[in-house]
Amino acid sequence: MADFRRTPFKEKRISTVSTTDIKVAITGTVVSQRDTGFLIGDGSGELFVNITTLDPKPVVQDNGVLRVFGRMTPYEQGVELHAELLQNLEGMDLEVLRRLNDTLYN
């Protein structure tokens, strides 16, 4: 059996995330906020990011650019991402980053 604690985070687009993914990294823009997390979009879709296990709670701003590292968890309407780490990417050109990731990871 695989040791999931050592599984690396896999850079993914939201449209390609599935219930079989375990640890992923999603880069996108904060679309809206909720009590337990926020909705992030990357141009291919949107995904809910649950931040209830993070301590201290991160300050997330609407339209903020983030990379979220976390574990996929089944949820009512599909999956949600339970965040383990948030990386602020303000000032980063997302289109250039997407092209680079597409080249490296596809």
N, C-alpha and C positions, 0 to 999 in steps of 0.2 A: 504494500500500500504506500502511496506517495506521502511524503512529509509536507503537508500543506503550509506549515509555518515558514518553509524556505522557498516556497514557490514565488518567483518574481512577479511584480505587477506587469501586466501586459497592456501596452498602449492600445486603446480601442476607440472607434467612433461609436456614438450612441446607437446608430442604426445597426451596428454589427454585434452589439452585446446580446448574449443569450443566457438562458438559465443554466447552461453548463459552464459558464465562466466563473472563476473563483475570485481572483485578485486582478483588478483592472485599474488603469489610470485613464481618466477622462479629462480632456481639456475643453473648456468652453466658457460661456458667459452666463452669469446668474440672471435668470429670467424673472423669478419671483421668490419670496421668502415665506416660510410657514413657521409654526412654533417649534417643530422638531427638525427642521432642515430647510432646504431650498431646492428649487428646480433649476437645473443647468441645461443649457442648449449648446449644441456644437454645429448647427447648420444641417445636421442629418437627422436630428430628433431632439427630444428632451427626456431627462431622467431625474427622478427625485433622489436627492442626496440626504441621508439621515445623519445628523451630527450629534445625536443624543449621547453617544459614548465618548465624545471628545471633551477633555477637561484641561484647561479652561475652554469655554465656548468661544469659538472664533467669531470675529466681527466680519460679517459678510455683507457687501453692499450690492444693491441691484445694479446690473450692467457691469459688475466686477468681472475681471478675467481671472480664472482659476484653473489649476490642474488639481484634480481630486484623486487621491490614491485610496482605494478601499476594496471591500469585499461585496460581491453581488449576493443579494438575498431575495428569495422568492417573496412576492407580495401579492395582494389581491388581484391587481390588474397586470401582472407580469413580474417585474423585478425592481428593486431599488438598490442604491449603492450606500453601504454603511461606511462612512468616511473614517479613515485612519490618519490621514494627513492631508492638509490643504496647502497648496503652493500658490502664492500670489504672483500672477503673471502680468500685472498692469504695465502698460507700455510695450508689451510684446506684440509684434505683428502676427496675428493669428493665422492669416492666410499663408504666410511663409512657413510658420510652424506646422501647419497642416500638410503642406506640400513636402516638407522634410520628413514628417512622420509617415506619410504615404510611401515615400521612397524607401525609408528604412524598414518599415514594418509590414509592407505588403509584397 
